[in-house]
Amino acid sequence: MTRFTLLVALALASIASLHAQAVPPFQDDFPAGEFVQRRARVMDAIGAEAIAIVQGAAGVDGFKVFRQSNEFYYLTGLETPHAYLVLDGRTRRTTLYLTPRNEALERGTGAMWSAEDATAVMRLTGVDAVAPVGLLSRQTFGAMLRPPRPRLYVPFSPAEGEAQSRDELLAHQAGVAGDPWDGRPSREAHFLRLIEERYPALERRDLTPILDTLRSTKSEREIALIRKASVLAGLGILEAMKSTRPGVSEYQAAAAARFTFLANGARFEGYNPIAGGGTNAWMGHYSRNLDSLKAGDLVLMDYAPDLRYYTSDVTRMWPVNGTYTAAQRMLVTFILEYRTAFFRHIKAGVTPEEVLMLARRDMEPVLAKTRFAKEIYRKAAEEMLSFRGHLQHPVGMTVHDPGTIWGQPFREGQVFTVDPMMWIPDEKLYVRMEDTILVTTDGIENFTALLASTPDEIEAVMKQEGILSRVPRLP
């Protein structure tokens, strides 16, 4: 009887498990209404005589976790491969084209959204219709061939995926194009080529600038996610500080931060960690992270998670042995003074150029009274005050979000990085402290304010035991 009861319990548990996997996951950060509003703005931008098509990400090519492209997720919130979104400016209707159900695949990976889930997908995303992807050509392209032909908007830029930003994607694609034994187009370029070959009469326009403009100002829910991603980035870097000791490798320090990200629900990285010790920090995007950390050096860590499609951008520098030298302390303190000057002047309605001018003015008396350990440090500080790149790039779904902050007044809802930095070429020394901030009506919110930044704060953190010391090691 006991054995029979156990078998029944196991069978019921198995059925419950299958039932739990019968419905694919769907995000709960945004209501359907927010996606409806985003799509409506796209249709407003393309006009009443145009259609827009956005291609979702392809399926994974190995033992990987599928992650939707940012562009497609921004407009639908739907995570399923080989999907297409059509926004018809003429009828103001949106249609999702999804692949048919693949029961064999789902038995191994779990349920996935498919064309058969039309009712649920319409409810969750707010689209007007769902159809099999096989009908895309006939229902959309075929209808466009009848006069008057509408304009067709398609993103021309490469779609952003995990740990990707458009600037990096374009640089990669240039490398592929320059390889005489490769030269493959991006998936997006291939899609455009197919449209041109099959429907040459259609007038094609770039949807990318429209999507970039929409993404440049964040909604309250987007801001909440970036804020959480920033706090989590800070918690991870704090754990890396605690785990830093001479002899620890750069990638081990980064691993302490990565574990913190995973433990708090961030399944992906916003970008590969930069964890450069000593002169490795001189390389702006150093990411090999193979060297051992040495006493007397500073280590630079620039790292943030991808938390449900939103990220941050955070950097700190700390002494490997836990104590700044007098010269290191002076340089870091000067950097932080400059950061404070930027924070003081940024607000909606003020231009980046004005902020840069005001911050430089504030730093003139600081520069005059600072006693630098070496003359090359003073020269580096003076050159630092003439560099405009300390006000950096937008942050959002990618670490280098599309767009620029320059040439226009700051707007409430903008998110970008403040990243004062100093180069000392004679010593291959690069010093910086980076924070992600939100522009408000009368100032800023520093999303990474909880993260230790002053020398005293960082030294106090480094006295604590880090997770790395508790990890079992191979014999």
C-alpha positions as CSV (number, residue, x, y, z in Angstrom):
1,M,0.0,0.0,0.0
2,T,2.8,2.4,0.8
3,R,4.5,1.6,-2.5
4,F,1.3,2.2,-4.4
5,T,0.7,5.5,-2.6
6,L,4.3,6.6,-3.5
7,L,3.7,5.7,-7.2
8,V,0.5,7.6,-7.3
9,A,2.2,10.7,-5.7
10,L,5.0,10.5,-8.2
11,A,2.5,10.2,-11.1
12,L,0.6,13.2,-9.8
13,A,3.8,15.2,-9.4
14,S,4.8,14.4,-12.9
15,I,1.4,15.5,-14.3
16,A,1.6,18.7,-12.3
17,S,5.1,19.3,-13.7
18,L,3.9,18.8,-17.2
19,H,0.9,21.1,-16.6
20,A,3.2,23.8,-15.2
21,Q,5.2,23.7,-18.4
22,A,2.1,23.7,-20.7
23,V,2.0,27.5,-20.8
24,P,5.1,29.4,-22.1
25,P,6.5,32.1,-19.8
26,F,5.6,35.8,-20.5
27,Q,7.0,38.9,-18.9
28,D,5.2,40.8,-16.2
29,D,7.2,44.0,-16.2
30,F,4.9,45.8,-18.7
31,P,1.1,45.6,-19.2
32,A,-0.2,45.0,-22.7
33,G,-1.3,48.6,-22.9
34,E,2.3,49.9,-22.8
35,F,3.2,47.8,-25.9
36,V,0.0,49.0,-27.6
37,Q,1.1,52.6,-26.9
38,R,4.6,52.0,-28.3
39,R,3.3,50.4,-31.5
40,A,0.8,53.3,-31.9
41,R,3.7,55.7,-31.7
42,V,5.5,53.8,-34.5
43,M,2.4,54.0,-36.7
44,D,2.1,57.7,-35.9
45,A,5.7,58.1,-37.1
46,I,5.4,56.0,-40.3
47,G,2.1,57.7,-41.3
48,A,-1.2,56.4,-42.8
49,E,0.3,55.2,-46.0
50,A,3.0,52.9,-44.7
51,I,3.5,49.5,-43.2
52,A,6.3,48.5,-40.8
53,I,7.7,45.0,-40.3
54,V,10.0,44.0,-37.4
55,Q,11.8,40.6,-37.5
56,G,12.2,38.8,-34.2
57,A,15.4,36.8,-33.2
58,A,16.2,33.5,-34.8
59,G,16.3,30.3,-32.7
60,V,19.5,29.4,-30.8
61,D,22.2,27.4,-32.6
62,G,23.3,25.2,-29.7
63,F,22.8,24.7,-26.0
64,K,21.9,28.3,-25.3
65,V,19.0,30.1,-23.8
66,F,16.9,32.0,-26.3
67,R,16.8,35.7,-25.9
68,Q,14.5,37.9,-28.0
69,S,16.0,40.9,-29.9
70,N,15.6,44.2,-28.1
71,E,13.6,45.8,-31.0
72,F,11.0,43.0,-31.1
73,Y,10.8,42.8,-27.3
74,Y,10.3,46.5,-27.0
75,L,7.2,46.3,-29.2
76,T,5.7,43.0,-28.0
77,G,7.3,41.6,-24.9
78,L,7.1,38.2,-26.6
79,E,9.9,35.7,-26.4
80,T,9.7,33.2,-29.2
81,P,12.0,32.6,-32.2
82,H,11.3,33.4,-35.8
83,A,8.4,35.8,-35.2
84,Y,7.4,38.8,-37.2
85,L,5.5,41.9,-36.3
86,V,3.5,43.9,-38.9
87,L,2.2,47.4,-38.1
88,D,-0.2,48.7,-40.7
89,G,-0.4,52.5,-40.6
90,R,-3.3,52.4,-43.0
91,T,-5.6,50.3,-40.8
92,R,-3.9,51.0,-37.5
93,R,-3.8,47.2,-36.9
94,T,-0.9,45.0,-35.7
95,T,-0.4,41.4,-36.5
96,L,2.0,38.9,-35.1
97,Y,3.2,36.1,-37.3
98,L,4.4,33.0,-35.3
99,T,5.7,29.6,-36.2
100,P,3.4,26.6,-36.0
101,R,3.6,24.5,-32.8
102,N,6.6,22.1,-32.7
103,E,5.6,19.4,-30.3
104,A,8.8,17.5,-30.6
105,L,10.9,20.5,-29.7
106,E,8.6,21.4,-26.8
107,R,9.0,18.0,-25.3
108,G,12.6,18.7,-24.8
109,T,12.6,22.5,-24.1
110,G,9.2,23.3,-22.7
111,A,6.2,25.1,-24.2
112,M,6.8,27.9,-26.7
113,W,4.5,30.5,-28.1
114,S,3.1,29.5,-31.5
115,A,0.4,30.5,-34.0
116,E,-2.0,28.1,-32.2
117,D,-1.8,30.3,-29.1
118,A,-3.4,33.2,-30.9
119,T,-6.0,34.0,-28.3
120,A,-3.5,34.1,-25.4
121,V,-0.9,36.0,-27.4
122,M,-3.5,38.7,-28.4
123,R,-4.5,39.1,-24.8
124,L,-0.9,39.3,-23.5
125,T,0.5,41.6,-26.1
126,G,-2.5,43.6,-27.2
127,V,-2.0,42.9,-30.9
128,D,-5.0,42.7,-33.2
129,A,-4.3,39.4,-34.8
130,V,-2.0,36.4,-34.8
131,A,-1.3,34.2,-37.8
132,P,1.1,31.5,-39.0
133,V,4.4,32.9,-40.4
134,G,3.7,31.1,-43.6
135,L,0.9,33.6,-44.4
136,L,3.2,36.6,-44.0
137,S,4.1,36.8,-47.7
138,R,0.5,36.5,-48.9
139,Q,-1.3,38.7,-46.3
140,T,1.3,41.5,-46.0
141,F,3.6,41.6,-49.0
142,G,1.0,40.4,-51.5
143,A,-1.5,43.0,-50.3
144,M,1.2,45.7,-50.6
145,L,1.6,45.1,-54.3
146,R,-1.9,46.5,-55.1
147,P,-1.9,50.2,-55.8
148,P,-1.6,52.5,-54.1
149,R,1.5,50.8,-52.8
150,P,2.3,51.7,-49.2
151,R,5.9,52.5,-48.1
152,L,7.6,49.6,-46.3
153,Y,9.5,50.4,-43.1
154,V,12.0,47.8,-41.9
155,P,14.9,48.2,-39.4
156,F,18.2,48.5,-41.4
157,S,20.5,48.2,-38.4
158,P,21.5,44.9,-36.9
159,A,19.1,43.7,-34.1
160,E,20.5,43.8,-30.6
161,G,20.7,40.6,-28.6
162,E,22.4,39.4,-25.4
163,A,25.4,41.6,-24.4
164,Q,25.2,43.5,-27.7
165,S,25.1,47.2,-28.6
166,R,24.7,48.5,-32.1
167,D,28.1,50.1,-32.2
168,E,29.7,46.8,-31.5
169,L,27.4,44.9,-33.9
170,L,28.3,47.3,-36.7
171,A,32.0,47.0,-36.0
172,H,31.7,43.2,-36.1
173,Q,29.8,43.3,-39.3
174,A,32.5,45.5,-40.9
175,G,35.0,42.8,-39.9
176,V,32.9,40.1,-41.5
177,A,32.5,42.1,-44.7
178,G,36.2,42.7,-44.9
179,D,37.0,39.0,-44.6
180,P,37.5,37.8,-48.3
181,W,36.6,34.2,-47.2
182,D,33.4,35.3,-45.3
183,G,31.5,38.4,-46.2
184,R,28.1,37.1,-45.0
185,P,25.5,39.8,-44.5
186,S,23.8,40.3,-41.2
187,R,20.4,38.5,-40.7
188,E,18.7,41.9,-41.1
189,A,20.6,42.7,-44.3
190,H,19.6,39.2,-45.6
191,F,15.9,40.0,-44.8
192,L,16.2,43.3,-46.7
193,R,17.8,41.5,-49.7
194,L,15.0,39.0,-49.8
195,I,12.4,41.7,-49.8
196,E,14.3,43.5,-52.6
197,E,14.6,40.3,-54.7
198,R,11.0,39.2,-54.2
199,Y,9.2,42.6,-54.2
200,P,11.4,45.1,-56.1
201,A,8.5,47.5,-56.6
202,L,8.2,48.3,-52.9
203,E,9.7,51.5,-51.5
204,R,11.8,50.6,-48.5
205,R,12.6,52.9,-45.6
206,D,14.6,52.6,-42.4
207,L,12.5,52.0,-39.3
208,T,15.6,52.2,-37.0
209,P,15.6,56.0,-36.4
210,I,12.0,55.9,-35.4
211,L,12.6,53.1,-32.9
212,D,15.7,54.9,-31.6
213,T,13.7,58.0,-30.9
214,L,11.0,56.1,-29.0
215,R,13.6,54.3,-26.9
216,S,15.5,57.5,-26.0
217,T,13.0,58.6,-23.3
218,K,12.2,55.8,-20.9
219,S,8.8,55.1,-19.4
220,E,8.3,54.7,-15.6
221,R,8.4,51.0,-15.9
222,E,11.6,51.0,-18.0
223,I,13.2,53.4,-15.5
224,A,12.3,51.0,-12.6
225,L,14.0,48.1,-14.4
226,I,17.2,50.2,-15.1
227,R,17.2,51.3,-11.5
228,K,17.0,47.7,-10.4
229,A,19.7,46.6,-12.8
230,S,21.9,49.5,-11.6
231,V,21.4,48.5,-7.9
232,L,22.2,44.9,-8.8
233,A,25.4,46.0,-10.7
234,G,26.4,47.8,-7.5
235,L,25.8,44.8,-5.3
236,G,27.9,42.7,-7.7
237,I,30.8,45.1,-7.8
238,L,30.7,45.3,-4.0
239,E,31.0,41.5,-3.8
240,A,34.0,41.7,-6.2
241,M,35.6,44.3,-4.0
242,K,35.2,42.0,-1.0
243,S,36.7,39.1,-2.9
244,T,39.7,41.0,-4.2
245,R,43.1,39.9,-2.8
246,P,46.6,39.7,-4.3
247,G,46.8,36.6,-6.4
248,V,43.1,36.4,-7.2
249,S,42.6,36.4,-11.0
250,E,40.7,39.1,-12.8
251,Y,38.0,36.7,-14.0
252,Q,37.6,35.3,-10.4
253,A,36.8,38.9,-9.2
254,A,34.3,39.2,-12.0
255,A,32.8,35.8,-11.1
256,A,31.9,37.1,-7.7
257,A,29.9,39.9,-9.3
258,R,28.4,37.4,-11.8
259,F,27.2,35.1,-9.1
260,T,25.5,38.1,-7.4
261,F,23.7,38.9,-10.6
262,L,22.5,35.3,-11.1
263,A,21.4,35.0,-7.5
264,N,19.2,38.0,-7.9
265,G,17.4,36.9,-11.1
266,A,19.6,38.4,-13.9
267,R,20.1,35.5,-16.3
268,F,22.2,37.4,-18.8
269,E,25.0,39.9,-18.8
270,G,24.6,43.4,-20.1
271,Y,28.1,43.2,-21.5
272,N,31.3,41.1,-20.9
273,P,33.0,42.2,-17.7
274,I,36.0,44.5,-17.8
275,A,38.1,43.5,-14.9
276,G,41.6,45.0,-15.6
277,G,44.3,45.0,-13.0
278,G,47.2,47.4,-13.2
279,T,48.0,48.4,-16.8
280,N,45.3,46.2,-18.2
281,A,42.9,48.9,-17.1
282,W,44.5,51.1,-19.7
283,M,42.7,49.2,-22.5
284,G,39.1,50.6,-22.6
285,H,37.4,47.4,-23.4
286,Y,39.8,44.8,-22.0
287,S,37.9,41.6,-21.4
288,R,40.3,38.7,-21.3
289,N,40.5,39.0,-17.5
290,L,43.1,36.3,-17.3
291,D,45.9,37.9,-15.2
292,S,46.4,37.7,-11.5
293,L,45.9,40.8,-9.4
294,K,49.0,42.3,-7.9
295,A,49.5,44.2,-4.6
296,G,50.1,47.9,-5.2
297,D,47.9,48.0,-8.3
298,L,44.4,49.3,-8.8
299,V,41.8,47.1,-10.4
300,L,39.1,48.6,-12.7
301,M,35.8,46.8,-12.9
302,D,33.1,47.8,-15.4
303,Y,30.2,45.4,-15.3
304,A,26.4,45.2,-15.2
305,P,23.7,42.6,-15.6
306,D,21.0,42.2,-18.2
307,L,17.9,42.3,-15.9
308,R,14.9,41.3,-17.9
309,Y,16.1,43.1,-21.1
310,Y,17.4,46.3,-19.3
311,T,20.9,47.0,-18.1
312,S,23.2,49.6,-16.5
313,D,26.8,50.8,-16.8
314,V,28.9,51.0,-13.7
315,T,32.6,51.3,-13.0
316,R,34.8,51.4,-9.9
317,M,38.5,51.2,-9.2
318,W,40.0,49.9,-6.0
319,P,43.3,48.8,-4.6
320,V,44.2,45.1,-4.9
321,N,45.6,45.0,-1.4
322,G,42.7,46.9,0.2
323,T,44.5,50.2,0.9
324,Y,45.0,53.1,-1.5
325,T,48.4,54.7,-1.7
326,A,48.5,58.5,-1.1
327,A,48.9,59.1,-4.9
328,Q,46.0,56.7,-5.8
329,R,43.8,58.3,-3.2
330,M,44.4,61.7,-4.5
331,L,43.6,60.7,-8.1
332,V,40.4,59.0,-7.2
333,T,39.3,61.9,-5.0
334,F,39.9,64.3,-7.8
335,I,37.8,62.2,-10.2
336,L,35.0,62.1,-7.6
337,E,35.1,65.8,-7.2
338,Y,34.5,66.1,-10.9
339,R,31.7,63.6,-10.8
340,T,30.0,65.8,-8.1
341,A,30.4,68.9,-10.2
342,F,28.5,67.1,-13.1
343,F,25.8,65.9,-10.8
344,R,25.4,69.4,-9.5
345,H,24.4,70.9,-12.9
346,I,22.6,68.2,-14.8
347,K,18.8,68.7,-15.0
348,A,16.1,68.9,-17.6
349,G,16.4,71.9,-20.0
350,V,20.2,72.3,-19.6
351,T,22.4,71.2,-22.5
352,P,25.4,68.8,-22.0
353,E,27.7,71.6,-23.3
354,E,26.5,73.9,-20.6
355,V,27.0,71.3,-17.9
356,L,30.5,70.6,-19.1
357,M,31.4,74.3,-19.0
358,L,29.9,74.7,-15.5
359,A,31.6,71.6,-14.2
360,R,35.0,72.8,-15.5
361,R,34.5,76.1,-13.8
362,D,33.8,74.4,-10.5
363,M,36.9,72.3,-10.8
364,E,39.3,75.2,-11.3
365,P,39.7,76.0,-7.6
366,V,39.9,72.2,-6.9
367,L,42.7,71.9,-9.4
368,A,44.5,74.8,-7.9
369,K,44.5,73.5,-4.3
370,T,45.2,69.8,-5.1
371,R,48.7,68.7,-4.3
372,F,49.5,66.1,-6.9
373,A,52.2,63.5,-6.2
374,K,53.8,64.0,-9.6
375,E,53.7,66.7,-12.2
376,I,52.5,64.2,-14.8
377,Y,49.4,63.8,-12.6
378,R,48.7,67.5,-12.6
379,K,49.1,67.6,-16.4
380,A,46.7,64.6,-16.8
381,A,44.1,66.4,-14.5
382,E,44.4,69.6,-16.7
383,E,43.8,67.6,-19.9
384,M,41.0,65.8,-18.2
385,L,39.1,69.1,-17.8
386,S,39.3,69.8,-21.5
387,F,37.9,66.4,-22.5
388,R,34.1,66.3,-23.2
389,G,33.6,62.5,-23.1
390,H,32.9,62.4,-19.4
391,L,29.2,62.8,-20.2
392,Q,28.8,59.5,-22.0
393,H,26.1,57.5,-23.7
394,P,22.5,56.6,-23.2
395,V,21.7,53.4,-21.3
396,G,18.6,51.2,-21.4
397,M,18.1,47.9,-23.2
398,T,21.8,48.0,-24.1
399,V,24.8,49.4,-22.3
400,H,25.4,51.7,-25.3
401,D,21.8,52.5,-26.1
402,P,21.1,54.1,-29.5
403,G,21.2,57.8,-29.8
404,T,23.3,60.7,-28.3
405,I,23.0,63.1,-25.5
406,W,24.8,65.9,-27.3
407,G,23.5,68.9,-29.2
408,Q,20.1,69.1,-27.3
409,P,18.8,69.9,-23.8
410,F,18.5,67.1,-21.4
411,R,14.9,65.7,-21.1
412,E,13.2,64.3,-18.1
413,G,13.3,60.5,-18.4
414,Q,16.7,60.3,-20.1
415,V,19.2,57.8,-18.7
416,F,22.9,58.0,-19.4
417,T,26.3,57.6,-17.8
418,V,28.5,60.2,-16.1
419,D,32.0,58.8,-16.4
420,P,34.9,61.2,-15.4
421,M,38.2,59.7,-16.5
422,M,41.9,60.5,-16.5
423,W,44.8,59.1,-18.6
424,I,48.4,59.1,-17.4
425,P,50.3,57.8,-20.5
426,D,53.7,57.7,-18.9
427,E,52.5,55.1,-16.4
428,K,49.8,53.5,-18.5
429,L,47.4,54.5,-15.7
430,Y,43.8,55.0,-16.4
431,V,41.5,56.2,-13.6
432,R,37.7,56.5,-13.8
433,M,34.5,56.2,-11.8
434,E,31.2,55.7,-13.7
435,D,27.6,56.0,-12.7
436,T,24.3,55.7,-14.4
437,I,21.9,58.5,-13.8
438,L,18.3,59.6,-14.6
439,V,17.5,63.2,-15.6
440,T,14.7,64.7,-13.5
441,T,12.9,68.0,-13.6
442,D,15.2,69.7,-11.1
443,G,18.3,67.4,-11.1
444,I,19.3,63.8,-11.3
445,E,18.8,60.4,-9.6
446,N,22.0,58.5,-9.3
447,F,21.0,54.9,-9.8
448,T,24.3,53.6,-8.4
449,A,24.5,55.8,-5.4
450,L,24.6,52.9,-3.0
451,L,27.8,51.6,-4.4
452,A,30.9,52.6,-2.5
453,S,32.9,55.2,-4.3
454,T,35.2,57.3,-2.0
455,P,38.5,55.7,-0.9
456,D,37.3,55.4,2.7
457,E,34.1,53.7,1.7
458,I,35.9,51.3,-0.6
459,E,38.6,50.4,1.9
460,A,35.9,49.7,4.5
461,V,34.1,47.3,2.1
462,M,37.3,45.5,1.3
463,K,37.8,44.6,4.9
464,Q,34.8,42.3,4.7
465,E,35.0,38.7,3.6
466,G,33.9,38.0,0.0
467,I,32.1,35.0,-1.5
468,L,35.2,33.9,-3.3
469,S,36.9,32.9,-0.1
470,R,34.0,30.5,0.6
471,V,33.9,28.7,-2.7
472,P,35.3,25.1,-2.7
473,R,38.5,24.8,-4.7
474,L,39.9,22.0,-6.8
475,P,42.7,20.1,-5.1
